[in-house]
Amino acid sequence: MEARPIEERVATVFQRALGLPAQVEWSALEYRSEPRWDSVGHLHLVTELEREFRIVIANDDVLNLTSFGEVVETVRKYVFD
């Protein structure tokens, strides 16, 4: 696994998938709080997370990715389980 912390890697995925700037307040980011994180953006995000971390996120978990923090915790679960 890459040496960068998961939070940084997830932030990079958000930037790439949703076109977000680096100055986002990541701890406050929630689904639909950012116009680009809509249903289509969500699918883009999931695809990029799976690619970046080489994981497959279960449908139930996809539905629960409602905040930046939840995304980080979900990725941790897949990477370290």
C-alpha positions as CSV (number, residue, x, y, z in Angstrom):
1,M,0.0,0.0,0.0
2,E,1.1,3.6,-0.7
3,A,2.8,5.4,2.2
4,R,0.5,8.4,2.2
5,P,-2.2,8.5,4.9
6,I,-5.6,7.2,3.8
7,E,-7.2,10.6,4.5
8,E,-4.8,12.2,2.0
9,R,-5.5,9.6,-0.6
10,V,-9.2,9.8,-0.1
11,A,-9.0,13.6,-0.5
12,T,-7.1,13.2,-3.7
13,V,-9.8,10.8,-5.0
14,F,-12.5,13.3,-4.1
15,Q,-10.6,16.0,-6.0
16,R,-10.1,13.8,-9.0
17,A,-13.7,12.3,-9.1
18,L,-15.6,15.5,-8.3
19,G,-13.2,18.2,-9.4
20,L,-13.0,19.7,-5.9
21,P,-10.3,22.2,-5.0
22,A,-7.6,21.3,-2.4
23,Q,-9.0,23.9,0.0
24,V,-12.2,22.0,0.9
25,E,-13.0,21.6,4.6
26,W,-12.9,17.8,4.4
27,S,-14.2,17.2,7.8
28,A,-17.4,19.1,6.9
29,L,-17.9,17.5,3.5
30,E,-21.2,15.6,3.2
31,Y,-23.2,14.1,0.4
32,R,-25.0,16.8,-1.4
33,S,-23.4,19.6,0.7
34,E,-21.2,20.1,-2.4
35,P,-23.2,20.4,-5.7
36,R,-20.8,18.1,-7.5
37,W,-21.4,15.3,-5.0
38,D,-24.8,14.3,-6.4
39,S,-25.9,10.8,-7.4
40,V,-23.8,10.8,-10.5
41,G,-20.8,12.2,-8.7
42,H,-21.3,9.6,-6.0
43,L,-20.9,6.8,-8.6
44,H,-17.8,8.5,-10.0
45,L,-16.4,8.7,-6.5
46,V,-17.0,5.0,-5.8
47,T,-15.4,4.0,-9.0
48,E,-12.3,6.1,-8.3
49,L,-12.1,4.8,-4.7
50,E,-12.2,1.3,-6.0
51,R,-9.5,2.0,-8.5
52,E,-7.2,3.9,-6.1
53,F,-7.4,1.4,-3.3
54,R,-7.9,-1.8,-5.5
55,I,-11.0,-2.7,-3.6
56,V,-14.7,-3.5,-4.4
57,I,-17.1,-1.7,-2.2
58,A,-20.3,-3.6,-1.4
59,N,-23.6,-2.0,-2.3
60,D,-24.7,-1.5,1.3
61,D,-21.4,0.4,2.0
62,V,-21.9,2.5,-1.2
63,L,-25.2,3.7,0.2
64,N,-23.5,4.6,3.5
65,L,-20.8,6.8,2.0
66,T,-22.5,10.0,3.2
67,S,-19.6,12.1,4.4
68,F,-15.8,12.4,4.0
69,G,-15.3,10.7,7.4
70,E,-17.5,7.8,6.5
71,V,-15.7,7.3,3.2
72,V,-12.3,7.2,5.1
73,E,-13.7,4.7,7.6
74,T,-15.2,2.5,4.9
75,V,-11.9,2.5,2.9
76,R,-10.0,1.6,6.1
77,K,-12.3,-1.3,6.6
78,Y,-11.6,-2.7,3.1
79,V,-7.9,-2.0,3.1
80,F,-7.1,-3.4,6.6
81,D,-9.6,-6.3,6.8
